[in-house]
């Protein structure tokens, strides 16, 4: 789930940049084993992107901006641990107007983790050369 909050808009759509934030949260759960027992995996994520959007006419707009990301993964099994990863990154998306009431929005985001905390081992500021990438396609229905 996410929401978009407008912070600033130009006088006309093509006269400047729209500025907004779009905090979001997500969850993915997976289970293995039998109905009476087994392991489960849980992933929870939160993002706070600052979105800078430039409109090019009424059919195309481009959005770029920095973002903060948090990812928590947990395995529910004996001896399991929880991992917390804090990242900073950026995102890019293009909104293409297909009809008067529909836009398609392909985009991607990447993040560079700067802090990782493991439940059994404490903090590890040196998270190595990890890179997180996310690709997606969104659809906007309505105005």
FIDRENLO-909217 format. One record per atom (N, C-alpha, C): y, z, x; residue number from 1; residue in three letters; atom name. Coordinates in steps of 0.001 Angstrom, whole numbers, always signed. Each point is the difference from the previous one (the first is absolute). Layout:
REM residues N
<<Y,Z,X>,NUM,'ALA','CA'>
...
//
This chain:
REM residues 143
<<-1177,+0,+846>,1,'UNK','N'>
<<+1177,+0,-846>,1,'UNK','CA'>
<<+1229,+0,+883>,1,'UNK','C'>
<<+984,-753,-446>,2,'UNK','N'>
<<+1255,+19,+733>,2,'UNK','CA'>
<<+1154,-242,-961>,2,'UNK','C'>
<<+1183,+223,+495>,3,'UNK','N'>
<<+1218,-173,-780>,3,'UNK','CA'>
<<+1066,-552,+940>,3,'UNK','C'>
<<+938,-750,-536>,4,'UNK','N'>
<<+1073,-549,+821>,4,'UNK','CA'>
<<+1328,+549,-507>,4,'UNK','C'>
<<+799,+532,+924>,5,'UNK','N'>
<<+1287,+603,-342>,5,'UNK','CA'>
<<+1102,-767,+722>,5,'UNK','C'>
<<+884,-634,-768>,6,'UNK','N'>
<<+1100,-766,+577>,6,'UNK','CA'>
<<+1071,+947,+532>,6,'UNK','C'>
<<+445,-253,+1225>,7,'UNK','N'>
<<+1060,+806,+612>,7,'UNK','CA'>
<<+1330,-745,+38>,7,'UNK','C'>
<<-47,-1329,+193>,8,'UNK','N'>
<<+1223,-814,+64>,8,'UNK','CA'>
<<-336,-1433,-371>,8,'UNK','C'>
<<+950,-639,-685>,9,'UNK','N'>
<<-141,-1419,-375>,9,'UNK','CA'>
<<+1341,-692,+225>,9,'UNK','C'>
<<-50,-1261,+432>,10,'UNK','N'>
<<+1259,-740,+154>,10,'UNK','CA'>
<<+565,-393,-1372>,10,'UNK','C'>
<<+1238,-475,-13>,11,'UNK','N'>
<<+658,-393,-1250>,11,'UNK','CA'>
<<-759,-1123,-705>,11,'UNK','C'>
<<-514,-947,+762>,12,'UNK','N'>
<<-851,-1062,-547>,12,'UNK','CA'>
<<-1295,-17,+805>,12,'UNK','C'>
<<-1108,-438,-592>,13,'UNK','N'>
<<-1295,+73,+694>,13,'UNK','CA'>
<<-51,-695,+1357>,13,'UNK','C'>
<<+740,-1100,+185>,14,'UNK','N'>
<<-74,-729,+1271>,14,'UNK','CA'>
<<+1139,+360,+959>,14,'UNK','C'>
<<+821,+1006,-351>,15,'UNK','N'>
<<+1155,+343,+837>,15,'UNK','CA'>
<<-321,+989,+1112>,15,'UNK','C'>
<<-1181,+588,+5>,16,'UNK','N'>
<<-314,+995,+1021>,16,'UNK','CA'>
<<-1408,+531,-159>,16,'UNK','C'>
<<-195,+1183,+508>,17,'UNK','N'>
<<-1328,+615,+32>,17,'UNK','CA'>
<<-144,+1071,-1076>,17,'UNK','C'>
<<-1145,+12,-669>,18,'UNK','N'>
<<-392,+1129,-848>,18,'UNK','CA'>
<<-628,+1034,+918>,18,'UNK','C'>
<<+292,+1266,-209>,19,'UNK','N'>
<<-595,+1085,+782>,19,'UNK','CA'>
<<-711,+933,-974>,19,'UNK','C'>
<<-1268,+296,+268>,20,'UNK','N'>
<<-775,+875,-884>,20,'UNK','CA'>
<<-1061,+738,+803>,20,'UNK','C'>
<<-577,+1005,-610>,21,'UNK','N'>
<<-1172,+681,+545>,21,'UNK','CA'>
<<-1108,-132,-1043>,21,'UNK','C'>
<<-1240,-15,+482>,22,'UNK','N'>
<<-1138,-182,-907>,22,'UNK','CA'>
<<-1148,+908,+420>,22,'UNK','C'>
<<+134,+1312,-233>,23,'UNK','N'>
<<-1087,+905,+380>,23,'UNK','CA'>
<<-1257,-299,-812>,23,'UNK','C'>
<<-1143,+136,+650>,24,'UNK','N'>
<<-1259,-259,-685>,24,'UNK','CA'>
<<-1109,+892,+509>,24,'UNK','C'>
<<-1011,+194,-846>,25,'UNK','N'>
<<-1177,+771,+384>,25,'UNK','CA'>
<<-1244,-783,-415>,25,'UNK','C'>
<<-1119,+281,+668>,26,'UNK','N'>
<<-1249,-658,-348>,26,'UNK','CA'>
<<-1201,+845,+373>,26,'UNK','C'>
<<-1130,-314,-621>,27,'UNK','N'>
<<-1238,+733,+251>,27,'UNK','CA'>
<<-1172,-966,-88>,27,'UNK','C'>
<<-951,+139,+917>,28,'UNK','N'>
<<-1265,-731,-37>,28,'UNK','CA'>
<<-1099,+1016,+261>,28,'UNK','C'>
<<-1020,+13,-833>,29,'UNK','N'>
<<-1133,+908,+184>,29,'UNK','CA'>
<<-1296,-783,+38>,29,'UNK','C'>
<<-919,+445,+821>,30,'UNK','N'>
<<-1305,-640,+100>,30,'UNK','CA'>
<<-1093,+1041,+74>,30,'UNK','C'>
<<-1146,-322,-578>,31,'UNK','N'>
<<-1096,+955,-60>,31,'UNK','CA'>
<<-1291,-672,+448>,31,'UNK','C'>
<<-833,+758,+654>,32,'UNK','N'>
<<-1319,-503,+412>,32,'UNK','CA'>
<<-1018,+1100,-231>,32,'UNK','C'>
<<-1246,-380,-90>,33,'UNK','N'>
<<-1054,+989,-220>,33,'UNK','CA'>
<<-600,-136,-1381>,33,'UNK','C'>
<<-461,+1113,-528>,34,'UNK','N'>
<<-645,+17,-1307>,34,'UNK','CA'>
<<+923,+662,-1015>,34,'UNK','C'>
<<-311,-109,-1287>,35,'UNK','N'>
<<+843,+660,-1008>,35,'UNK','CA'>
<<+63,+1517,+161>,35,'UNK','C'>
<<-980,+596,+653>,36,'UNK','N'>
<<+2,+1462,+163>,36,'UNK','CA'>
<<+531,+460,+1350>,36,'UNK','C'>
<<+291,-902,+887>,37,'UNK','N'>
<<+514,+407,+1308>,37,'UNK','CA'>
<<+317,-1198,+860>,37,'UNK','C'>
<<+809,+197,+978>,38,'UNK','N'>
<<+375,-1084,+895>,38,'UNK','CA'>
<<+1362,+271,+600>,38,'UNK','C'>
<<+523,-983,+653>,39,'UNK','N'>
<<+1295,+119,+656>,39,'UNK','CA'>
<<+1046,-771,-798>,39,'UNK','C'>
<<+1237,+427,+125>,40,'UNK','N'>
<<+1095,-743,-610>,40,'UNK','CA'>
<<+1130,-134,+1018>,40,'UNK','C'>
<<+720,-1099,-116>,41,'UNK','N'>
<<+1146,-262,+866>,41,'UNK','CA'>
<<+1227,-137,-884>,41,'UNK','C'>
<<+1107,+560,+451>,42,'UNK','N'>
<<+1236,-43,-770>,42,'UNK','CA'>
<<+1138,-430,+920>,42,'UNK','C'>
<<+806,-945,-479>,43,'UNK','N'>
<<+1172,-460,+741>,43,'UNK','CA'>
<<+1211,+130,-918>,43,'UNK','C'>
<<+1026,+668,+485>,44,'UNK','N'>
<<+1244,+160,-729>,44,'UNK','CA'>
<<+1121,-535,+880>,44,'UNK','C'>
<<+898,-773,-574>,45,'UNK','N'>
<<+1100,-547,+776>,45,'UNK','CA'>
<<+1323,+130,-725>,45,'UNK','C'>
<<+1072,+74,+752>,46,'UNK','N'>
<<+1350,+31,-549>,46,'UNK','CA'>
<<+908,-816,+912>,46,'UNK','C'>
<<+908,-748,-599>,47,'UNK','N'>
<<+956,-792,+774>,47,'UNK','CA'>
<<+1404,+217,-545>,47,'UNK','C'>
<<+977,-123,+879>,48,'UNK','N'>
<<+1403,+18,-392>,48,'UNK','CA'>
<<+694,-1155,+735>,48,'UNK','C'>
<<+33,-1182,-625>,49,'UNK','N'>
<<+693,-1117,+632>,49,'UNK','CA'>
<<+1473,-86,-431>,49,'UNK','C'>
<<+847,-347,+930>,50,'UNK','N'>
<<+1379,-368,-306>,50,'UNK','CA'>
<<-7,-1514,-117>,50,'UNK','C'>
<<+399,-520,-1141>,51,'UNK','N'>
<<-117,-1438,-263>,51,'UNK','CA'>
<<+1376,-661,+0>,51,'UNK','C'>
<<+144,-1024,+830>,52,'UNK','N'>
<<+1218,-806,+78>,52,'UNK','CA'>
<<-358,-1383,-525>,52,'UNK','C'>
<<+576,-386,-1132>,53,'UNK','N'>
<<-383,-1247,-667>,53,'UNK','CA'>
<<+1184,-960,-34>,53,'UNK','C'>
<<-273,-1235,+389>,54,'UNK','N'>
<<+1009,-1077,-49>,54,'UNK','CA'>
<<-513,-1082,-950>,54,'UNK','C'>
<<+834,-368,-968>,55,'UNK','N'>
<<-364,-1026,-974>,55,'UNK','CA'>
<<+541,-1354,+451>,55,'UNK','C'>
<<-833,-1009,-116>,56,'UNK','N'>
<<+375,-1376,+320>,56,'UNK','CA'>
<<-135,-809,-1286>,56,'UNK','C'>
<<+1072,-57,-754>,57,'UNK','N'>
<<-56,-630,-1316>,57,'UNK','CA'>
<<-718,+917,-975>,57,'UNK','C'>
<<-500,-573,-1100>,58,'UNK','N'>
<<-673,+827,-1007>,58,'UNK','CA'>
<<-1513,-96,+71>,58,'UNK','C'>
<<-543,-747,+974>,59,'UNK','N'>
<<-1447,-185,+72>,59,'UNK','CA'>
<<-668,+645,+1210>,59,'UNK','C'>
<<+783,+442,+978>,60,'UNK','N'>
<<-590,+505,+1240>,60,'UNK','CA'>
<<+802,+1190,+529>,60,'UNK','C'>
<<-712,+1043,+414>,61,'UNK','N'>
<<+641,+1115,+688>,61,'UNK','CA'>
<<-931,+501,+1094>,61,'UNK','C'>
<<+592,+557,+1037>,62,'UNK','N'>
<<-730,+522,+1154>,62,'UNK','CA'>
<<+349,+1478,+155>,62,'UNK','C'>
<<-1024,+825,+215>,63,'UNK','N'>
<<+197,+1433,+173>,63,'UNK','CA'>
<<-579,+431,+1347>,63,'UNK','C'>
<<+784,+731,+773>,64,'UNK','N'>
<<-442,+552,+1283>,64,'UNK','CA'>
<<+444,+1457,+53>,64,'UNK','C'>
<<-587,+755,+918>,65,'UNK','N'>
<<+485,+1358,+175>,65,'UNK','CA'>
<<-973,+912,+704>,65,'UNK','C'>
<<+527,+1119,+500>,66,'UNK','N'>
<<-841,+998,+655>,66,'UNK','CA'>
<<-737,+846,-1028>,66,'UNK','C'>
<<-1060,+696,+441>,67,'UNK','N'>
<<-767,+858,-903>,67,'UNK','CA'>
<<-642,+1144,+761>,67,'UNK','C'>
<<-155,+1112,-685>,68,'UNK','N'>
<<-787,+1125,+493>,68,'UNK','CA'>
<<-1295,+17,-804>,68,'UNK','C'>
<<-1117,+302,+683>,69,'UNK','N'>
<<-1297,+9,-670>,69,'UNK','CA'>
<<-788,+1253,+379>,69,'UNK','C'>
<<-774,+484,-962>,70,'UNK','N'>
<<-893,+1136,+214>,70,'UNK','CA'>
<<-1368,-389,-557>,70,'UNK','C'>
<<-1057,+274,+762>,71,'UNK','N'>
<<-1364,-269,-445>,71,'UNK','CA'>
<<-854,+1225,+288>,71,'UNK','C'>
<<-721,+446,-1016>,72,'UNK','N'>
<<-928,+1114,+145>,72,'UNK','CA'>
<<-1382,-519,-353>,72,'UNK','C'>
<<-960,+250,+883>,73,'UNK','N'>
<<-1388,-355,-295>,73,'UNK','CA'>
<<-851,+1252,+116>,73,'UNK','C'>
<<-923,+130,-942>,74,'UNK','N'>
<<-878,+1170,-13>,74,'UNK','CA'>
<<-1402,-438,-377>,74,'UNK','C'>
<<-974,+575,+665>,75,'UNK','N'>
<<-1400,-235,-320>,75,'UNK','CA'>
<<-575,+1319,-491>,75,'UNK','C'>
<<-559,-10,-1194>,76,'UNK','N'>
<<-597,+1210,-564>,76,'UNK','CA'>
<<-1476,+19,+371>,76,'UNK','C'>
<<-294,+549,+1142>,77,'UNK','N'>
<<-1364,+129,+501>,77,'UNK','CA'>
<<-24,+1185,+959>,77,'UNK','C'>
<<-1172,+451,+338>,78,'UNK','N'>
<<-116,+1125,+916>,78,'UNK','CA'>
<<+581,-379,+1357>,78,'UNK','C'>
<<+871,+840,+522>,79,'UNK','N'>
<<+616,-249,+1300>,79,'UNK','CA'>
<<+1099,-1049,-37>,79,'UNK','C'>
<<+434,-396,-1180>,80,'UNK','N'>
<<+1015,-1045,-112>,80,'UNK','CA'>
<<+1377,+537,+351>,80,'UNK','C'>
<<+923,-911,+199>,81,'UNK','N'>
<<+1357,+388,+330>,81,'UNK','CA'>
<<+995,-850,-771>,81,'UNK','C'>
<<+1221,+465,-21>,82,'UNK','N'>
<<+1091,-721,-642>,82,'UNK','CA'>
<<+944,-493,+1092>,82,'UNK','C'>
<<+447,-1236,-142>,83,'UNK','N'>
<<+915,-596,+960>,83,'UNK','CA'>
<<+1310,-332,-704>,83,'UNK','C'>
<<+1114,+350,+617>,84,'UNK','N'>
<<+1329,-322,-511>,84,'UNK','CA'>
<<+668,-913,+1023>,84,'UNK','C'>
<<+471,-1166,-436>,85,'UNK','N'>
<<+652,-953,+901>,85,'UNK','CA'>
<<+1407,-277,-519>,85,'UNK','C'>
<<+994,+182,+856>,86,'UNK','N'>
<<+1395,-263,-322>,86,'UNK','CA'>
<<+429,-1237,+783>,86,'UNK','C'>
<<+644,-950,-691>,87,'UNK','N'>
<<+339,-1276,+625>,87,'UNK','CA'>
<<+1411,-440,-368>,87,'UNK','C'>
<<+540,-860,+834>,88,'UNK','N'>
<<+1262,-672,-273>,88,'UNK','CA'>
<<-274,-1495,+114>,88,'UNK','C'>
<<+655,-793,-835>,89,'UNK','N'>
<<-280,-1427,+32>,89,'UNK','CA'>
<<+1052,-821,-714>,89,'UNK','C'>
<<-425,-1179,-459>,90,'UNK','N'>
<<+902,-932,-642>,90,'UNK','CA'>
<<-770,-816,-1030>,90,'UNK','C'>
<<+729,-632,-890>,91,'UNK','N'>
<<-634,-843,-1005>,91,'UNK','CA'>
<<+831,-1260,-217>,91,'UNK','C'>
<<-667,-1022,-548>,92,'UNK','N'>
<<+628,-1293,-286>,92,'UNK','CA'>
<<-657,-569,-1242>,92,'UNK','C'>
<<+799,-483,-945>,93,'UNK','N'>
<<-543,-606,-1219>,93,'UNK','CA'>
<<+929,-1110,-469>,93,'UNK','C'>
<<-588,-965,-703>,94,'UNK','N'>
<<+746,-1106,-588>,94,'UNK','CA'>
<<-303,-16,-1489>,94,'UNK','C'>
<<+1027,-12,-826>,95,'UNK','N'>
<<-181,-88,-1452>,95,'UNK','CA'>
<<+318,-1422,-431>,95,'UNK','C'>
<<-975,-637,-640>,96,'UNK','N'>
<<+139,-1389,-437>,96,'UNK','CA'>
<<-74,-29,-1526>,96,'UNK','C'>
<<+1040,-504,-618>,97,'UNK','N'>
<<+46,-85,-1460>,97,'UNK','CA'>
<<-821,-1198,-461>,97,'UNK','C'>
<<-1060,+263,-775>,98,'UNK','N'>
<<-855,-1069,-508>,98,'UNK','CA'>
<<+442,-470,-1376>,98,'UNK','C'>
<<+371,+934,-856>,99,'UNK','N'>
<<+511,-313,-1339>,99,'UNK','CA'>
<<+1144,+966,-282>,99,'UNK','C'>
<<+623,-124,-1165>,100,'UNK','N'>
<<+1089,+912,-346>,100,'UNK','CA'>
<<-461,+1445,-97>,100,'UNK','C'>
<<-1304,+220,-194>,101,'UNK','N'>
<<-488,+1375,-170>,101,'UNK','CA'>
<<-1078,+402,+1008>,101,'UNK','C'>
<<-161,-765,+1098>,102,'UNK','N'>
<<-1041,+354,+973>,102,'UNK','CA'>
<<+400,-379,+1424>,102,'UNK','C'>
<<-207,+976,+919>,103,'UNK','N'>
<<+203,-211,+1429>,103,'UNK','CA'>
<<-1309,+338,+720>,103,'UNK','C'>
<<-285,-691,+1092>,104,'UNK','N'>
<<-1097,+374,+887>,104,'UNK','CA'>
<<+647,+496,+1292>,104,'UNK','C'>
<<-565,+1081,+563>,105,'UNK','N'>
<<+629,+653,+1151>,105,'UNK','CA'>
<<-1037,+258,+1096>,105,'UNK','C'>
<<-248,-976,+881>,106,'UNK','N'>
<<-870,+270,+1153>,106,'UNK','CA'>
<<+778,+783,+1057>,106,'UNK','C'>
<<-715,+883,+695>,107,'UNK','N'>
<<+677,+782,+1028>,107,'UNK','CA'>
<<-968,+687,+931>,107,'UNK','C'>
<<+550,+567,+1057>,108,'UNK','N'>
<<-812,+772,+936>,108,'UNK','CA'>
<<+831,+1148,+561>,108,'UNK','C'>
<<-694,+980,+502>,109,'UNK','N'>
<<+628,+1152,+646>,109,'UNK','CA'>
<<-835,+373,+1212>,109,'UNK','C'>
<<+638,+562,+993>,110,'UNK','N'>
<<-739,+530,+1154>,110,'UNK','CA'>
<<+576,+1361,+354>,110,'UNK','C'>
<<-804,+778,+678>,111,'UNK','N'>
<<+431,+1337,+387>,111,'UNK','CA'>
<<-575,+369,+1360>,111,'UNK','C'>
<<+754,+779,+713>,112,'UNK','N'>
<<-417,+530,+1300>,112,'UNK','CA'>
<<-112,+1513,-137>,112,'UNK','C'>
<<-1205,+544,+58>,113,'UNK','N'>
<<-154,+1453,-111>,113,'UNK','CA'>
<<+673,+722,+1171>,113,'UNK','C'>
<<+711,+1083,-311>,114,'UNK','N'>
<<+626,+789,+1061>,114,'UNK','CA'>
<<-546,+1421,+49>,114,'UNK','C'>
<<-760,+412,-1022>,115,'UNK','N'>
<<-593,+1336,+24>,115,'UNK','CA'>
<<-1269,+1,-839>,115,'UNK','C'>
<<-1023,+631,+546>,116,'UNK','N'>
<<-1265,+143,-718>,116,'UNK','CA'>
<<-436,+1449,+118>,116,'UNK','C'>
<<-400,+595,-1108>,117,'UNK','N'>
<<-486,+1372,-15>,117,'UNK','CA'>
<<-1416,+8,-545>,117,'UNK','C'>
<<-911,+593,+760>,118,'UNK','N'>
<<-1391,+134,-422>,118,'UNK','CA'>
<<-243,+1443,-407>,118,'UNK','C'>
<<-676,+220,-1123>,119,'UNK','N'>
<<-162,+1354,-535>,119,'UNK','CA'>
<<-739,+931,+949>,119,'UNK','C'>
<<-917,-507,+779>,120,'UNK','N'>
<<-794,+855,+894>,120,'UNK','CA'>
<<+585,+115,+1402>,120,'UNK','C'>
<<+917,-922,+361>,121,'UNK','N'>
<<+415,-67,+1398>,121,'UNK','CA'>
<<+1494,+166,+234>,121,'UNK','C'>
<<+822,+105,-1044>,122,'UNK','N'>
<<+1436,+140,+192>,122,'UNK','CA'>
<<+684,-1349,+139>,122,'UNK','C'>
<<+1165,-1,+637>,123,'UNK','N'>
<<+813,-1213,+80>,123,'UNK','CA'>
<<-369,-858,+1189>,123,'UNK','C'>
<<+231,-1275,-168>,124,'UNK','N'>
<<-203,-969,+1072>,124,'UNK','CA'>
<<+1153,-988,-84>,124,'UNK','C'>
<<+1015,+193,+824>,125,'UNK','N'>
<<+1152,-897,-42>,125,'UNK','CA'>
<<-293,-1345,+639>,125,'UNK','C'>
<<-1000,-101,+829>,126,'UNK','N'>
<<-363,-1263,+624>,126,'UNK','CA'>
<<-1076,-700,-819>,126,'UNK','C'>
<<+393,-750,-1020>,127,'UNK','N'>
<<-979,-605,-902>,127,'UNK','CA'>
<<-534,-1326,+528>,127,'UNK','C'>
<<+390,-398,+1192>,128,'UNK','N'>
<<-544,-1220,+582>,128,'UNK','CA'>
<<+700,-1248,-504>,128,'UNK','C'>
<<-709,-1099,+67>,129,'UNK','N'>
<<+575,-1294,-355>,129,'UNK','CA'>
<<-324,-414,-1429>,129,'UNK','C'>
<<-74,+948,-905>,130,'UNK','N'>
<<-300,-328,-1391>,130,'UNK','CA'>
<<+1171,-719,-647>,130,'UNK','C'>
<<-329,-956,-847>,131,'UNK','N'>
<<+981,-701,-813>,131,'UNK','CA'>
<<-571,-80,-1401>,131,'UNK','C'>
<<+811,+265,-991>,132,'UNK','N'>
<<-433,-84,-1382>,132,'UNK','CA'>
<<+691,-1197,-652>,132,'UNK','C'>
<<-775,-870,-653>,133,'UNK','N'>
<<+532,-1179,-672>,133,'UNK','CA'>
<<-408,+25,-1461>,133,'UNK','C'>
<<+894,-439,-852>,134,'UNK','N'>
<<-292,-84,-1428>,134,'UNK','CA'>
<<+556,-1325,-516>,134,'UNK','C'>
<<-841,-737,-716>,135,'UNK','N'>
<<+404,-1255,-603>,135,'UNK','CA'>
<<-213,+108,-1504>,135,'UNK','C'>
<<+808,-678,-766>,136,'UNK','N'>
<<-184,+58,-1439>,136,'UNK','CA'>
<<+786,-1068,-721>,136,'UNK','C'>
<<-335,-161,-1268>,137,'UNK','N'>
<<+724,-909,-881>,137,'UNK','CA'>
<<+305,+773,-1279>,137,'UNK','C'>
<<+1254,+45,-368>,138,'UNK','N'>
<<+407,+673,-1222>,138,'UNK','CA'>
<<+463,-999,-1035>,138,'UNK','C'>
<<-23,+415,-1238>,139,'UNK','N'>
<<+480,-836,-1097>,139,'UNK','CA'>
<<+1008,+806,-797>,139,'UNK','C'>
<<+1130,-604,-317>,140,'UNK','N'>
<<+1038,+639,-790>,140,'UNK','CA'>
<<+104,-754,-1316>,140,'UNK','C'>
<<-171,+721,-1108>,141,'UNK','N'>
<<+90,-597,-1331>,141,'UNK','CA'>
<<+1243,+514,-686>,141,'UNK','C'>
<<+750,-875,-592>,142,'UNK','N'>
<<+1268,+355,-644>,142,'UNK','CA'>
<<+1160,-562,+797>,142,'UNK','C'>
<<+1227,+419,-356>,143,'UNK','N'>
<<+1233,-487,+637>,143,'UNK','CA'>
<<-134,-157,+1434>,143,'UNK','C'>
//
